[in-house]
Amino acid sequence: MVTTIPRTPNTPIQSVLIVGNYCHDVLLQGGAVVAETLGGAASFISNVLTGLSVSFHLTSKVGVDFKYPVNHDPIVVPTSKTTVFHAYFDQGYSENAHQDRVLKRVEVCDPINPSDLPDRKFDFGMAVGVGGEILPETLERMVEICDAVFVDIQALIRSFHENGTVKLVRLKESGFYHLLPRLKFLKASSDEALFMEVEEVRQWCCVVVTHGKDGCEVYWKEGEMKIAPFGANQIDPTGAGDSFLGGFVGGLVHGLVVPDAALVGNFFGSLTVAHIGLPKFDLRLLQHKCMLSNILQGSELCGSLCWKLGVNGKGRPYNAVMLLHFCQ
């Protein structure tokens, strides 16, 4: 099992590099637009890491039409438009599509090149493209400048029909397969995991497979483990896997071992599906998840994570990440 070194109060927060384009997401049902929101895995992950008080550098590209206020400015490409996805929630299952929606890429921004990445070292790197913007040479550069690289498999295996509909290719045919031994973690949904040989990939890097309402599973060379889910009233699944990955990496940055970090990932994923667009991680939402105390009661996580995630001695959190407050 891959673990991290627990932080002490004097240990600095480790640095994180996020690579992936911001997007404009349009949600449609019955032929009508239900919502238009900021999208892209980078937006959901940065939202979670901000809530977890984790500092990071974000490399993202958008077009001149990008209209959202964000805390980390993207690279604006004057000759391109921002990547746009349409999510259709009433078209049912189609080949290589999510069972609860059909995704179409209707605009695409420029890819992220190795030269777009900062010329410095990072503790953690996250390759989280959604529209084909991560190139093999860009991922290779990430493994050179980051001590541990986390990849969402959608950045590697997504392809697109002529009409923009998302389709998936097998990981061995993606052009990224040779880089797997240099990765630390590969995250996939249960649908996406069908496009790789988990038993083979786990020999090279840790594999995390998310199962929605059923939690997730972590596979490594010597074993595997199921991680408990959190209940959620699903409204929009968009960004749930991204928020999971943000919570997972955020937990590792704060010194948690992999199973506990995955539990934090499940927590943030469950919050995300209950909203359209980016959720706000406020006290009301976290109180609604007070069941966490039942899951963590008596665990090492329950007793040690409060100070790691910013809870002061009086039990009042300094920021939105107060989930462990309810273990007291």
Buried (B, 14 or more C-beta within 10 A) or exposed (E): EBEBEEBEEEEEBBBBBBBBBBBBBBBBBEEEEEBBBBBBBBBBBBBBBBBBBBEBBBBBBBBEEBEBEBEBEBBBBEEBBBBBBBBBBEBEEBEBBBEBBBBBBEBBBBBBBBEBBEEEEBBBBBBBBBBBBBBBEBBBBBBEBBEBBBBBBBBBBBEBEEEBBBBBBEBBEBBBBEBBEBBBBBBBBEBBBEBBEBEEBBEBBBBBBBBBEEBBBBBBEEEEEEBBBBEBEBEBBBBBBBBBBBBBBBBBBBBBBBBBBBBBBBBBBBBBBBBBBBBEBEEEBBEEBEEBBEBBEEBEBBEBBBBBBBBEEEEEBEEBBBBBBBBE
